[in-house]
Amino acid sequence: KPIAAAPGLPDPRRRGPFRPFATDPGWHEAWWWLAIPALAAAFVLVSYRIDPAWHGAWVTRESGLLETGQFIFMVMGLAIAVQLLFDPFVRRRPLILAATAGAALACFYIGGEEVSWGQHIFFWQSPGLVTEINGEGEFSLHNVNKAFERAPRTVLELGVLVGGVLIPLACAFAPNLRRSRLALFLPGAALMPLALFALFFKLAGTLSKHGLAASVAARPSEAVEFYMYFFIFAYLVTFERRIRALAAEGAPSGAEG
């Protein structure tokens, strides 16, 4: 009787059976996907409680600590995505290539907008035409029209909710999802704390805005963005690890599914 082949890793280009990825962040790496987010949340909450003025001036203001962290996450995420774009394994798989290119463009756009395409770093003045159409006087698109900010933000918030909370919960109750052809693209369970912190500050900001709860930060939206961009970076770290594992396994080529 022939011996059945061992299941391979989930590759959208081939059919199963598959085994789950073993490269996702685990508890031995909780220092960066759990401890750092928890400490950041504690810092935001405590600093606002102790000294709201200092908190507003250094933590949540434009070019403050949270916004600087957001930019750093996007730069690191962009570096990962661009590196993958030149990977032969990725370039041979249109679906993976398209997802990677989309991630690279998202990181580039978000990172550029966060620092007004260098204005917050080099302190150059916006052209007169920009100041006329931009309410904040910044060289950025999201302040030109609220739709340029609200629509992408809403999409990203829904993505973090679905990808960071609902998908990990679904995978916990249906483990076979981690062995499906699209398992490569499913966010890992380690991303759930980032999603929960983002949702916490989103809910807290909404409640305080309507007078239903005390404020937890001068600008809770900055904390929400911090965790959403941390989420994108963590997703790309996990995605890159899975790609490396697939490439090392030497998955056979076939028709794109």
C-alpha positions in Angstrom: 0.0 0.0 0.0 1.5 3.4 -1.0 2.4 5.8 1.8 0.3 9.0 1.6 2.3 12.2 1.1 2.7 14.4 4.1 0.4 17.5 4.0 2.1 20.6 2.8 1.7 24.2 3.9 -1.3 26.2 2.6 -0.4 27.6 -0.8 -3.1 29.2 -2.9 -1.4 27.8 -6.0 -2.0 24.1 -5.1 -4.6 21.9 -3.5 -4.4 20.2 -0.1 -4.3 18.4 2.2 -2.5 21.2 4.2 -1.1 21.5 7.7 -1.3 24.8 9.7 1.6 27.2 9.6 4.0 26.8 12.6 5.8 30.1 12.1 3.1 32.4 13.5 4.1 34.4 16.6 3.5 32.3 19.8 3.7 32.9 23.5 7.5 33.0 23.4 7.2 36.2 21.5 4.4 37.7 23.6 6.9 40.5 24.5 6.2 42.3 21.2 2.6 41.4 20.3 1.1 41.5 23.8 3.5 43.3 26.3 4.3 46.3 24.1 0.7 47.0 23.2 -0.4 46.6 26.8 2.4 48.9 28.1 1.5 51.5 25.4 -2.1 51.5 26.4 -1.2 51.9 30.1 1.1 54.8 29.2 -1.6 56.6 27.3 -4.2 56.1 30.0 -1.9 56.9 32.9 -0.2 59.9 31.3 -3.6 61.4 30.6 -4.8 60.8 34.1 -1.7 62.3 35.7 -1.1 65.3 33.5 -3.6 65.9 30.6 -1.6 69.0 29.4 1.7 67.1 29.1 -0.2 64.1 27.6 -1.8 66.4 25.0 1.4 68.1 24.2 3.7 65.1 23.8 1.6 61.9 23.4 -1.4 62.6 21.2 -0.6 65.8 19.4 0.5 66.0 15.7 4.1 64.6 15.5 3.7 63.3 19.1 4.8 60.0 20.4 1.8 58.0 19.0 2.0 59.6 15.6 5.8 58.9 15.5 5.1 55.3 16.3 2.5 55.1 13.6 5.0 56.4 11.0 7.7 53.9 12.2 5.2 51.0 11.9 4.4 52.0 8.3 8.1 52.4 7.3 8.9 48.9 8.7 5.8 47.4 7.1 6.7 49.0 3.8 10.2 47.6 4.0 8.8 44.1 4.5 6.3 44.4 1.6 8.8 45.8 -0.8 11.3 43.1 0.0 8.6 40.5 -0.7 7.8 42.1 -4.0 11.2 41.1 -5.3 10.9 37.5 -4.0 10.7 35.0 -6.9 8.3 32.9 -4.9 5.9 35.8 -4.6 6.3 37.0 -8.2 5.3 33.6 -9.5 2.0 33.7 -7.6 -0.3 36.5 -8.9 -2.7 36.4 -5.9 0.2 36.7 -3.4 1.9 39.4 -5.5 -1.3 41.4 -5.7 -1.8 41.2 -1.9 1.8 42.2 -1.3 1.6 45.1 -3.7 -1.6 46.3 -2.0 0.1 46.2 1.4 3.1 48.1 0.1 0.9 50.8 -1.4 -1.2 51.1 1.8 2.0 51.4 4.0 3.4 54.0 1.6 0.2 56.1 1.5 -0.5 55.9 5.3 3.1 56.6 6.3 3.3 59.6 3.9 0.0 61.1 5.1 1.0 60.7 8.7 4.0 63.0 8.3 2.3 65.1 5.5 4.8 63.7 3.0 7.8 65.0 5.0 6.4 68.3 6.2 6.3 67.2 9.8 9.9 66.1 9.5 11.6 68.8 7.5 9.1 71.6 8.5 8.8 73.0 5.0 5.9 75.3 4.2 2.9 74.1 2.1 2.4 75.8 -1.3 -0.3 78.5 -1.3 -2.7 76.4 -3.3 -2.4 73.6 -0.8 -3.3 75.9 2.2 -6.3 77.2 0.3 -7.9 73.7 -0.2 -6.5 72.0 2.9 -8.2 73.1 6.2 -5.2 72.2 8.3 -2.7 73.9 6.0 -0.8 70.6 5.6 0.5 68.9 2.5 -1.8 65.9 2.8 -4.9 64.5 1.1 -6.9 63.4 4.2 -7.4 67.0 5.3 -8.6 68.2 1.9 -11.9 66.4 2.1 -13.3 64.4 5.0 -14.2 61.6 2.6 -10.5 61.0 1.9 -10.1 60.3 5.7 -13.4 58.7 6.7 -13.8 56.2 4.0 -10.3 54.6 4.2 -10.4 54.8 8.0 -13.8 53.0 8.1 -12.5 50.3 5.8 -9.4 49.8 7.9 -11.4 49.8 11.2 -13.7 47.1 9.8 -10.7 45.2 8.5 -9.1 45.2 12.0 -12.4 44.1 13.6 -12.9 41.2 11.1 -9.2 40.2 10.7 -8.2 40.7 14.3 -11.2 39.5 16.2 -13.7 37.6 14.1 -11.3 35.5 12.0 -9.2 34.3 15.0 -12.4 33.4 16.9 -13.7 31.6 13.8 -10.4 29.7 13.5 -10.5 28.8 17.2 -13.9 27.1 16.7 -13.1 25.8 13.2 -9.3 24.9 13.2 -9.6 23.6 9.6 -9.6 27.2 8.4 -5.9 27.3 9.3 -5.5 24.4 6.9 -7.4 25.9 4.0 -5.9 27.2 0.7 -6.4 30.8 1.9 -4.8 30.3 5.3 -1.8 32.2 4.1 -3.8 35.4 4.2 -5.7 34.9 7.5 -4.4 37.0 10.4 -2.8 35.1 13.2 -4.2 34.7 16.6 -1.4 36.9 18.0 -2.9 39.9 16.3 -6.1 39.9 18.5 -4.7 42.0 21.3 -3.8 44.8 18.9 -7.3 44.7 17.4 -8.9 44.7 20.9 -6.9 47.7 22.0 -7.8 49.6 18.9 -11.5 48.8 19.5 -11.2 49.8 23.1 -9.9 53.3 22.3 -12.4 53.6 19.5 -15.3 52.8 21.8 -13.9 54.9 24.6 -13.6 57.9 22.2 -17.1 57.5 20.9 -18.6 57.2 24.4 -16.7 60.3 25.7 -17.6 62.3 22.6 -21.3 61.8 23.4 -20.9 62.4 27.1 -21.5 58.8 28.1 -18.1 58.2 29.7 -15.1 60.0 30.9 -12.3 60.7 28.4 -9.3 58.4 28.4 -7.0 60.4 26.1 -6.8 63.9 24.7 -7.2 62.4 21.2 -8.3 58.8 21.4 -8.2 58.6 17.6 -4.4 58.8 17.7 -4.4 55.7 19.9 -6.8 53.9 17.6 -4.5 54.6 14.6 -1.4 53.5 16.6 -2.9 50.1 17.2 -4.3 49.8 13.7 -0.9 50.5 12.1 0.8 48.2 14.6 -1.8 45.6 13.4 -0.7 46.1 9.8 3.0 45.7 10.7 2.3 42.6 12.7 0.2 41.1 9.9 3.1 41.7 7.5 5.6 40.1 9.9 3.4 37.0 10.0 2.7 37.0 6.3 6.5 37.3 5.5 7.2 34.3 7.8 4.6 32.2 6.1 6.0 33.1 2.7 9.5 32.1 3.8 8.2 28.8 5.2 6.4 28.1 1.9 9.5 28.9 -0.2 11.7 26.8 2.1 9.3 23.9 1.7 9.7 24.1 -2.1 6.0 24.0 -2.8 5.4 22.6 -6.3 4.2 24.9 -9.0 0.8 24.6 -10.6 -2.2 26.5 -11.9 -3.2 29.5 -9.9 -6.3 28.8 -7.9 
